[in-house]
């Protein structure tokens, strides 16, 4: 695990996570604990990837997984260019038919599988 990793923390990692969360790792804390368990410092993030709370969590290292690829979306502004279409009633239209604006693009994170130590 390294700073910046996005983790999907579930009940398998700790009983407190009945409702799974997404967690952006800042660092692994060097606190004495039980074998196989770690304290992590980071941010709980929402489905858009925005930090909602800073937290320190106590979890089983072997049960941590990277967030699934479709879990978060990033809003990316897309510029639509207009082109002239011979024989059309309007003088110009968008290449993809859209009026412009913001499109959601799926984030491609690693598939959900246990992290390597």
DSSP file (Angstrom, degrees, kcal/mol; ACC not computed):
  #  RESIDUE AA STRUCTURE BP1 BP2  ACC     N-H-->O    O-->H-N    N-H-->O    O-->H-N    TCO  KAPPA ALPHA  PHI   PSI    X-CA   Y-CA   Z-CA
    1    1 A X              0   0    0      0, 0.0     2,-0.3     0, 0.0    27,-0.1   0.000 360.0 360.0 360.0 143.1    0.0    0.0    0.0
    2    2 A X    >   -     0   0    0     25,-0.1     3,-2.1    23,-0.0    23,-0.2  -0.949 360.0 -75.5-139.4 160.9    1.2    3.5   -0.8
    3    3 A X  T 3  S+     0   0    0     -2,-0.3    23,-0.2     1,-0.3     3,-0.1  -0.257 116.6  29.6 -54.9 136.4   -0.1    7.0   -0.3
    4    4 A X  T 3  S+     0   0    0     21,-3.3    -1,-0.3     1,-0.3    22,-0.1   0.205  82.3 140.4  97.1 -15.4   -2.9    7.9   -2.7
    5    5 A X    <   -     0   0    0     -3,-2.1    20,-2.7    20,-0.1     2,-0.6  -0.351  47.7-138.0 -61.5 139.7   -4.2    4.4   -3.0
    6    6 A X  E     -A   24   0A   0     18,-0.2    61,-2.2    -3,-0.1     2,-0.3  -0.910  25.5-168.4-102.2 120.0   -8.0    4.2   -3.2
    7    7 A X  E     -AB  23  66A   0     16,-3.1    16,-2.6    -2,-0.6     2,-0.7  -0.814  23.7-142.0-112.1 147.2   -9.3    1.3   -1.1
    8    8 A X  E     -AB  22  65A   0     57,-2.8    57,-0.8    -2,-0.3     2,-0.6  -0.935  25.7-160.1-103.7 108.9  -12.8   -0.3   -0.8
    9    9 A X  E     +A   21   0A   0     12,-2.8    12,-2.1    -2,-0.7     2,-0.2  -0.821  17.5 171.3 -99.6 120.0  -13.1   -1.1    2.9
   10   10 A X    >>  -     0   0    0     -2,-0.6     3,-1.4    53,-0.3     4,-1.1  -0.547  52.0 -87.1-118.5-179.4  -15.7   -3.7    3.8
   11   11 A X  T 34 S+     0   0    0      6,-0.3     6,-0.1     1,-0.3     7,-0.1   0.760 121.4  68.5 -62.1 -25.2  -16.8   -5.7    6.8
   12   12 A X  T 34 S+     0   0    0      1,-0.2    -1,-0.3     5,-0.1     3,-0.1   0.823 101.2  47.7 -62.8 -29.7  -14.2   -8.3    5.9
   13   13 A X  T <4 S-     0   0    0     -3,-1.4    47,-2.2     1,-0.3     2,-0.3   0.824 135.4 -13.3 -80.0 -33.0  -11.5   -5.7    6.8
   14   14 A X    ><  -     0   0    0     -4,-1.1     3,-2.0    45,-0.2    -1,-0.3  -0.902  60.4-120.9-168.5 139.4  -13.2   -4.8   10.1
   15   15 A X  T 3  S+     0   0    0      1,-0.3     3,-0.3    -2,-0.3    -4,-0.1   0.721 106.1  71.3 -58.8 -21.5  -16.7   -5.4   11.7
   16   16 A X  T 3  S+     0   0    0      1,-0.2     2,-1.0    -6,-0.1     3,-0.4   0.698  82.5  74.7 -68.5 -17.1  -17.3   -1.7   12.0
   17   17 A X    <   +     0   0    0     -3,-2.0    -6,-0.3    -7,-0.2    -1,-0.2  -0.415  45.6 142.2 -97.9  59.8  -17.7   -1.4    8.2
   18   18 A X  S    S+     0   0    0     -2,-1.0     2,-0.7    -3,-0.3    -1,-0.2   0.898  79.6  47.2 -60.4 -40.2  -21.2   -3.0    7.8
   19   19 A X  S    S-     0   0    0     -3,-0.4    -1,-0.2    -9,-0.1   -10,-0.1  -0.924 103.2-127.9 -99.2 114.1  -21.6   -0.3    5.2
   20   20 A X        -     0   0    0     -2,-0.7     2,-0.3   -12,-0.0   -10,-0.2  -0.206  26.5-161.8 -61.0 152.3  -18.5   -0.4    3.0
   21   21 A X  E     -A    9   0A   0    -12,-2.1   -12,-2.8    -4,-0.1     2,-0.4  -0.891  20.1-121.5-129.3 162.1  -16.6    2.9    2.4
   22   22 A X  E     -AC   8  45A   0     23,-0.7    23,-2.3    -2,-0.3     2,-0.4  -0.897  32.5-167.5-100.3 137.7  -14.1    4.2   -0.1
   23   23 A X  E     -AC   7  44A   0    -16,-2.6   -16,-3.1    -2,-0.4     2,-0.7  -0.986  17.2-151.0-135.7 121.9  -10.9    5.3    1.6
   24   24 A X  E     -AC   6  43A   0     19,-3.1    19,-2.3    -2,-0.4   -18,-0.2  -0.849  29.9-131.7 -93.7 115.2   -8.0    7.4    0.1
   25   25 A X  E     + C   0  42A   0    -20,-2.7   -21,-3.3    -2,-0.7    17,-0.2  -0.448  32.9 171.6 -73.6 131.3   -4.8    6.4    2.0
   26   26 A X  E     -     0   0A   0     15,-3.0     2,-0.3     1,-0.4    16,-0.2   0.791  68.3 -34.9 -95.5 -51.9   -2.5    9.0    3.3
   27   27 A X  E     - C   0  41A   0     14,-1.9    14,-2.9   -25,-0.1     2,-0.6  -0.989  52.1-106.1-164.5 160.2   -0.2    6.7    5.3
   28   28 A X  E     - C   0  40A   0     -2,-0.3    12,-0.2    12,-0.2     2,-0.2  -0.863  43.6-128.4 -91.7 125.6    0.0    3.5    7.4
   29   29 A X  E     - C   0  39A   0     10,-2.4     2,-1.2    -2,-0.6    10,-0.5  -0.512   6.5-133.4 -78.4 142.9    0.5    4.5   11.0
   30   30 A X        +     0   0    0     -2,-0.2     2,-0.4     8,-0.1    -1,-0.1  -0.441  54.9 140.6 -94.0  59.3    3.3    2.9   12.9
   31   31 A X        -     0   0    0     -2,-1.2     2,-0.2     8,-0.1     8,-0.2  -0.827  59.3-106.8-104.6 142.4    1.3    2.0   16.0
   32   32 A X        +     0   0    0     -2,-0.4     2,-0.2     6,-0.1     6,-0.0  -0.473  58.7 143.6 -66.7 131.3    1.7   -1.3   17.9
   33   33 A X        -     0   0    0     -2,-0.2     3,-0.1     4,-0.1     2,-0.1  -0.845  50.2 -53.3-153.5-173.8   -1.2   -3.6   17.2
   34   34 A X    >   -     0   0    0     -2,-0.2     3,-2.0     1,-0.1     2,-0.1  -0.362  69.6 -84.6 -71.4 152.6   -2.3   -7.2   16.7
   35   35 A X  T 3  S+     0   0    0      1,-0.3    -1,-0.1    -2,-0.1     3,-0.1  -0.368 116.4  15.1 -58.8 128.5   -0.6   -9.3   14.1
   36   36 A X  T 3  S+     0   0    0      1,-0.3    25,-2.3    -2,-0.1    26,-0.5   0.322 106.1 103.2  89.4  -7.3   -2.2   -8.8   10.7
   37   37 A X  E <   - D   0  60A   0     -3,-2.0     2,-0.3    23,-0.2    -1,-0.3  -0.835  47.6-175.8-109.1 147.2   -4.0   -5.6   11.7
   38   38 A X  E     - D   0  59A   0     21,-2.9    21,-2.5    -2,-0.3     2,-0.5  -0.965  25.5-128.4-139.3 154.6   -3.0   -2.0   10.9
   39   39 A X  E     -CD  29  58A   0    -10,-0.5   -10,-2.4    -2,-0.3     2,-0.4  -0.913  29.6-165.4 -99.1 129.9   -4.0    1.6   11.6
   40   40 A X  E     -CD  28  57A   0     17,-2.9    17,-2.5    -2,-0.5     2,-0.4  -0.936   9.5-152.8-118.5 141.3   -4.5    3.6    8.4
   41   41 A X  E     +CD  27  56A   0    -14,-2.9   -15,-3.0    -2,-0.4   -14,-1.9  -0.933  44.8  96.9-110.5 133.5   -4.7    7.4    8.1
   42   42 A X  E     -CD  25  55A   0     13,-2.6    13,-3.0    -2,-0.4     2,-0.4  -0.955  64.4 -63.9 178.8-160.8   -6.7    8.9    5.2
   43   43 A X  E     -CD  24  54A   0    -19,-2.3   -19,-3.1    -2,-0.3     2,-0.4  -0.951  29.7-133.5-120.6 134.7   -9.9   10.3    3.9
   44   44 A X  E     -CD  23  53A   0      9,-3.2     8,-3.3    -2,-0.4     9,-1.3  -0.735  35.0-160.9 -77.3 132.9  -13.3    8.7    3.4
   45   45 A X  E     -CD  22  51A   0    -23,-2.3   -23,-0.7    -2,-0.4     6,-0.2  -0.863  10.7-129.4-120.6 153.8  -14.4    9.6   -0.1
   46   46 A X    >   -     0   0    0      4,-2.3     3,-1.8    -2,-0.3    -1,-0.0  -0.234  45.5 -83.0 -88.6-176.3  -17.8    9.7   -1.7
   47   47 A X  T 3  S+     0   0    0      1,-0.3    26,-1.2     2,-0.1    -1,-0.1   0.654 129.7  54.8 -67.1 -14.3  -18.8    8.1   -5.1
   48   48 A X  T 3  S-     0   0    0     24,-0.2    -1,-0.3     2,-0.1    27,-0.2   0.534 119.7-108.1 -91.1  -8.1  -17.4   11.2   -7.0
   49   49 A X  S <  S+     0   0    0     -3,-1.8     2,-0.3     1,-0.3    -2,-0.1   0.507  72.2 141.3  93.9   5.2  -14.0   10.9   -5.3
   50   50 A X        -     0   0    0      1,-0.1    -4,-2.3     2,-0.0    -1,-0.3  -0.656  57.2-113.6 -83.3 135.7  -14.5   14.0   -3.0
   51   51 A X  E     +D   45   0A   0     -2,-0.3    -6,-0.3    -6,-0.2     3,-0.1  -0.485  35.9 173.6 -67.0 131.3  -13.1   13.7    0.6
   52   52 A X  E     +     0   0A   0     -8,-3.3     2,-0.3     1,-0.4    -7,-0.2   0.640  64.7   2.1-111.4 -23.4  -16.0   13.8    3.1
   53   53 A X  E     -D   44   0A   0     -9,-1.3    -9,-3.2     2,-0.0     2,-0.4  -0.953  62.2-125.5-163.0 141.7  -14.1   13.1    6.3
   54   54 A X  E     +D   43   0A   0     -2,-0.3     2,-0.3   -11,-0.2   -11,-0.3  -0.792  43.4 172.6 -88.2 134.7  -10.5   12.5    7.6
   55   55 A X  E     -D   42   0A   0    -13,-3.0   -13,-2.6    -2,-0.4     2,-0.5  -0.967  36.7-145.4-142.7 154.4  -10.3    9.2    9.5
   56   56 A X  E     -D   41   0A   0     -2,-0.3     2,-0.3   -15,-0.2   -15,-0.2  -0.997  32.3-168.3-114.3 125.5   -7.9    6.8   11.1
   57   57 A X  E     -D   40   0A   0    -17,-2.5   -17,-2.9    -2,-0.5     2,-0.6  -0.887  20.5-142.3-122.2 149.2   -9.2    3.2   10.7
   58   58 A X  E     +D   39   0A   0     -2,-0.3     2,-0.3   -19,-0.2   -19,-0.2  -0.939  40.6 153.5-110.6 113.1   -8.2   -0.1   12.3
   59   59 A X  E     -D   38   0A   0    -21,-2.5   -21,-2.9    -2,-0.6     2,-0.6  -0.888  50.5 -98.0-140.7 163.0   -8.4   -2.9    9.7
   60   60 A X  E >   -D   37   0A   0    -47,-2.2     3,-1.0    -2,-0.3     4,-0.3  -0.765  30.2-147.2 -82.0 122.7   -7.0   -6.3    8.7
   61   61 A X  G >  S+     0   0    0    -25,-2.3     3,-1.5    -2,-0.6    54,-0.3   0.889  94.6  57.1 -58.8 -42.1   -4.4   -5.8    6.0
   62   62 A X  G 3  S+     0   0    0    -26,-0.5    -1,-0.2     1,-0.3   -49,-0.1   0.710 104.0  54.0 -65.6 -20.1   -5.2   -9.1    4.2
   63   63 A X  G <  S+     0   0    0     -3,-1.0   -53,-0.3   -50,-0.1     2,-0.3   0.430  81.9 110.0 -96.0   1.0   -8.8   -8.0    3.7
   64   64 A X    <   -     0   0    0     -3,-1.5    51,-1.6    -4,-0.3     2,-0.3  -0.585  45.9-174.3 -80.2 138.3   -8.1   -4.6    2.0
   65   65 A X  E     -BE   8 114A   0    -57,-0.8   -57,-2.8    -2,-0.3    49,-0.2  -0.961  29.1-107.7-129.4 146.6   -8.9   -4.3   -1.7
   66   66 A X  E     -B    7   0A   0     47,-1.1   -59,-0.3    -2,-0.3    47,-0.1  -0.392  53.2 -90.2 -63.9 152.8   -8.4   -1.6   -4.3
   67   67 A X        -     0   0    0    -61,-2.2    -1,-0.1   -44,-0.1   -61,-0.1  -0.396  49.3-101.4 -64.3 141.0  -11.6    0.2   -5.2
   68   68 A X    >   -     0   0    0      1,-0.1     3,-1.7    -3,-0.1     4,-0.4  -0.285  32.5-111.5 -61.9 151.8  -13.4   -1.4   -8.2
   69   69 A X  T 3  S+     0   0    0     40,-0.3     3,-0.4     1,-0.3    38,-0.3   0.781 114.1  45.5 -57.4 -34.1  -12.9    0.4  -11.5
   70   70 A X  T 3  S+     0   0    0      1,-0.2    -1,-0.3    36,-0.1    38,-0.1   0.411  86.3  95.9 -91.9   3.8  -16.5    1.6  -11.9
   71   71 A X  S <  S+     0   0    0     -3,-1.7     2,-0.4    36,-0.1    -1,-0.2   0.844  85.9  35.3 -67.0 -35.3  -16.8    2.8   -8.3
   72   72 A X        -     0   0    0     -3,-0.4    35,-1.6    -4,-0.4     2,-0.4  -0.911  65.8-157.9-122.1 147.5  -15.9    6.5   -8.9
   73   73 A X  E     -F  106   0B   0    -26,-1.2     2,-0.5    -2,-0.4    33,-0.2  -0.945   6.5-150.0-120.6 146.1  -16.6    8.7  -11.8
   74   74 A X  E     -F  105   0B   0     31,-1.8    31,-1.9    -2,-0.4     2,-0.6  -0.948  17.4-131.6-112.4 133.4  -14.8   11.9  -12.8
   75   75 A X  E     -F  104   0B   0     -2,-0.5     2,-0.5    29,-0.2    29,-0.2  -0.766  28.7-173.4 -86.4 122.0  -16.6   14.7  -14.5
   76   76 A X  E     -F  103   0B   0     27,-2.0    27,-1.7    -2,-0.6     2,-0.2  -0.963  23.6-126.8-120.1 122.7  -14.6   15.8  -17.5
   77   77 A X  E     -F  102   0B   0     -2,-0.5     2,-0.5    25,-0.2    25,-0.2  -0.503  27.0-160.4 -67.6 134.3  -15.5   18.8  -19.6
   78   78 A X  E     -F  101   0B   0     23,-1.9    23,-0.8    -2,-0.2     2,-0.5  -0.965   9.3-141.4-118.5 128.1  -15.8   17.8  -23.3
   79   79 A X        -     0   0    0     -2,-0.5     2,-0.5    21,-0.1    21,-0.1  -0.771  14.3-154.8 -88.7 129.5  -15.5   20.3  -26.1
   80   80 A X        -     0   0    0     -2,-0.5     2,-0.3    19,-0.1    14,-0.0  -0.904   7.7-149.4-104.2 127.6  -17.9   19.6  -28.9
   81   81 A X        -     0   0    0     -2,-0.5    14,-1.8    19,-0.0     2,-0.3  -0.735  10.2-130.9 -98.0 146.8  -16.9   20.9  -32.3
   82   82 A X  E     -G   94   0C   0     -2,-0.3     2,-0.3    12,-0.2    12,-0.2  -0.728  23.5-173.0 -95.1 143.4  -19.4   21.9  -34.9
   83   83 A X  E     -G   93   0C   0     10,-2.2    10,-1.6    -2,-0.3     2,-0.4  -0.964  27.0-113.5-132.8 151.3  -19.1   20.8  -38.5
   84   84 A X        -     0   0    0     -2,-0.3     2,-0.6     8,-0.2     8,-0.2  -0.704  26.1-157.5 -84.6 133.6  -21.1   21.7  -41.6
   85   85 A X    >   -     0   0    0     -2,-0.4     3,-1.9     5,-0.4     5,-0.1  -0.946  19.5-125.0-114.5 114.8  -23.1   18.8  -43.0
   86   86 A X  T 3  S+     0   0    0     -2,-0.6     3,-0.1     1,-0.3     5,-0.0  -0.305  92.8  14.4 -59.1 135.4  -24.0   19.1  -46.7
   87   87 A X  T 3  S+     0   0    0      1,-0.3    -1,-0.3     2,-0.0     2,-0.2   0.461  93.9 129.3  83.0   0.8  -27.7   18.9  -47.3
   88   88 A X    <   -     0   0    0     -3,-1.9    -1,-0.3     2,-0.2    -3,-0.0  -0.577  63.9-128.2 -89.1 156.4  -28.8   19.4  -43.7
   89   89 A X  S    S+     0   0    0     -2,-0.2     2,-0.3    -3,-0.1    -1,-0.1   0.797  93.1  63.6 -73.2 -28.5  -31.4   22.0  -42.7
   90   90 A X  S    S-     0   0    0      1,-0.1    -5,-0.4    -5,-0.1    -2,-0.2  -0.701  82.6-132.4 -95.6 152.2  -29.1   23.6  -40.1
   91   91 A X  S    S+     0   0    0     -2,-0.3     2,-0.3     1,-0.2    -6,-0.2   0.785  85.9   6.0 -74.4 -26.2  -25.9   25.2  -41.0
   92   92 A X        -     0   0    0     -8,-0.2     2,-0.3   -10,-0.0    -8,-0.2  -0.993  61.6-178.4-153.4 152.4  -23.9   23.4  -38.3
   93   93 A X  E     -G   83   0C   0    -10,-1.6   -10,-2.2    -2,-0.3     2,-0.1  -0.971  39.1 -87.0-147.0 162.2  -24.3   20.7  -35.7
   94   94 A X  E >   -G   82   0C   0     -2,-0.3     3,-0.7   -12,-0.2   -12,-0.2  -0.402  35.5-124.2 -68.9 145.0  -22.2   19.0  -33.0
   95   95 A X  T 3  S+     0   0    0    -14,-1.8    -1,-0.1     1,-0.3   -13,-0.1   0.898 112.0  31.9 -58.0 -42.9  -20.1   16.1  -34.2
   96   96 A X  T 3  S-     0   0    0      2,-0.2    -1,-0.3   -15,-0.2     3,-0.1   0.358 114.6-110.4 -99.9   6.8  -21.7   13.8  -31.6
   97   97 A X  S <  S+     0   0    0     -3,-0.7     2,-0.2     1,-0.3    -2,-0.1   0.400  78.6 124.5  84.6  -4.2  -25.1   15.4  -31.5
   98   98 A X        -     0   0    0      1,-0.1    -1,-0.3    -5,-0.1    -2,-0.2  -0.522  65.1-132.8 -89.7 158.8  -24.6   16.8  -28.0
   99   99 A X        -     0   0    0      1,-0.3     2,-0.1    -2,-0.2   -19,-0.1   0.450  56.1-104.2 -87.5  -0.6  -24.9   20.5  -27.1
  100  100 A X        +     0   0    0    -21,-0.1     2,-0.4   -19,-0.0    -1,-0.3  -0.399  69.1 108.7 102.5 176.1  -21.7   20.4  -25.1
  101  101 A X  E    S-F   78   0B   0    -23,-0.8   -23,-1.9    -2,-0.1     2,-0.4  -0.940  70.4 -20.9 123.3-140.2  -21.1   20.4  -21.4
  102  102 A X  E     -F   77   0B   0     -2,-0.4     2,-0.4   -25,-0.2   -25,-0.2  -0.940  48.6-166.9-119.9 132.0  -19.8   17.8  -19.0
  103  103 A X  E     -F   76   0B   0    -27,-1.7   -27,-2.0    -2,-0.4     2,-0.4  -0.899  24.2-120.0-114.3 145.8  -19.8   14.0  -19.6
  104  104 A X  E     -F   75   0B   0     -2,-0.4     2,-0.5   -29,-0.2   -29,-0.2  -0.714  27.2-165.3 -84.9 133.1  -19.2   11.4  -16.9
  105  105 A X  E     -F   74   0B   0    -31,-1.9   -31,-1.8    -2,-0.4     2,-0.1  -0.979  21.8-119.5-120.8 127.8  -16.2    9.2  -17.6
  106  106 A X  E     -F   73   0B   0     -2,-0.5     2,-0.3   -33,-0.2   -33,-0.2  -0.416  26.0-126.2 -66.8 138.5  -15.6    5.9  -15.7
  107  107 A X        -     0   0    0    -35,-1.6     2,-0.8   -38,-0.3   -35,-0.2  -0.638  13.5-142.2 -81.4 141.2  -12.4    5.7  -13.7
  108  108 A X        +     0   0    0     -2,-0.3     2,-0.1   -38,-0.1   -39,-0.1  -0.695  36.1 157.6-110.2  79.8  -10.3    2.7  -14.5
  109  109 A X        -     0   0    0     -2,-0.8   -40,-0.3   -40,-0.2     3,-0.1  -0.411  52.2 -71.7 -89.0 173.7   -8.8    1.6  -11.2
  110  110 A X        -     0   0    0    -42,-0.1    -1,-0.2    -2,-0.1     3,-0.1  -0.248  57.9 -95.5 -64.3 153.3   -7.5   -1.9  -10.5
  111  111 A X        -     0   0    0    -43,-0.2     2,-0.7     1,-0.1   -45,-0.3  -0.291  52.4 -85.3 -65.7 156.0  -10.0   -4.7  -10.2
  112  112 A X  S    S+     0   0    0    -47,-0.1     2,-0.3    -3,-0.1    -1,-0.1  -0.526  77.2 127.1 -70.8 109.7  -11.1   -5.7   -6.7
  113  113 A X        -     0   0    0     -2,-0.7   -47,-1.1   -47,-0.1    -3,-0.0  -0.968  66.5 -75.2-156.3 155.8   -8.5   -8.1   -5.3
  114  114 A X  B     -E   65   0A   0     -2,-0.3   -49,-0.2   -49,-0.2     2,-0.1  -0.213  52.8-113.5 -57.7 143.5   -6.4   -8.2   -2.1
  115  115 A X        -     0   0    0    -51,-1.6     2,-0.3   -54,-0.3   -51,-0.1  -0.429  25.7-114.4 -75.3 150.6   -3.4   -5.8   -2.1
  116  116 A X              0   0    0     -2,-0.1    -1,-0.1     1,-0.1   -54,-0.0  -0.632 360.0 360.0 -80.9 144.0    0.1   -7.0   -2.1
  117  117 A X              0   0    0     -2,-0.3    -1,-0.1   -55,-0.0    -2,-0.0   0.462 360.0 360.0 -80.4 360.0    2.1   -6.3    1.1
